[in-house]
């Protein structure tokens, strides 16, 4: 009789205390900002996808998947991330080589690898694998960092970067290069070296111009003067800048954007969703979004500053600034100050792959913050 009572008391034990540790990894500030951005994104996406049946449901599903990925990543320890960094990087490079040899060609680009049961885009793996690998490398060489280490790091960055450029995929290559460069920068790259690299880059522009694909050169020329092909290559920039400018300070109002709902803005649910936001919510709405991004980046850099190991500091710093690159490049191309390279607006643009990647990045930041008191093993 007593045994039965004990068994019933065990069965009635609350479930929450058991699972609470798995949810304590969420950083309140970071989670709050991401949640507000998500709500803002749903509002803007509803207007942008007004005539796209099922697009809103898919966008909400992508948010849910990204949330699960963020939660799962946040529950991983930085020590585990260090262990998987080299294998993940090697796997990513092998898959990129496989894409070069056997990849599917779509719209003139060879970016996808068909594994039979699923098609994957290996370049997306490198957005996370690249900063992980370089942070691991500098952690291993923490006490002996010199010019040789920076040369090796540059080679590690260049291998996947060149493979992605050959696909060609300038937007993803830019993000991968940026994620790796930020790690190298935080590892102690001097301003003098950076200045030298900038001079070398400017001097090599004529050579780079000749190495670019025709469509890439056309994007640069279109950026300089969109009216060269107003109904073709320049159509995206012309219509998006008209939408951004016509929004004024407060915007035309929710669901009142003429450029949006008369379908003048191409790719309005993905790469050019910022034009929808600026037209309907104006400069005020754009500033709110920029403020949210700024809070997210500052919180990420704060986590990096308080991280206990070099690996965690480098990784958190690079992940934080990747959010900046996403936002800066997307808003720049929509506003007509940067070429159109197909970089989504963080957490706003429709698309599952980028959403999951950014969710994983946010999860890494939360993991580093949650485990900041732990000592590397």
PEWO-V711982 format. One line per field, one symbol per residue. phi: phi as a letter, one per 20 degrees, with the letter a starting at -180 (. if undefined). burial: + if it has 16 or more other ideal C-beta (glycine too) atoms within 10 Angstrom, else -. Layout:
phi = ???
burial = ???
This chain:
phi = .ffffffffffefgeggfeggfdfffegffffffffffffffffffffdgddfnffffffffffffffffffffeeegfffffegfffffffffffffffecffdblmcdcdceeneadcdgfffffeffffffffffffdgecfbffffffffffffgffffffffebfffgfffgffffffffffpfffffffffffffffeggffffeffgffffffffffbfffbfdcfefgfffffffffffmedneofmdffffeemeeflfedfdffffgffedmfffffffffffffffffffffffefecfgfffffffffffgffgffffffffendcffcmdfegmdffqfffffffffffffffffffdfeeegd
burial = ------------------------+++--++-++--++-++--++-++++----++-++--++--++-+++-++++-+--++--+--++--++-++--+---+------++++-------+++++++++++++++++++-+-------++--++-++-+++-+++-+++++++++++++++++++++-+--------------------------+-++--++--+------++++++++++++-++---++----+-+++--++-++++++++++++++++--++--+--++-+++-++++++--+-++++++++++++++++++++++++++++-++++-++++++++---++++++++++++++++++------
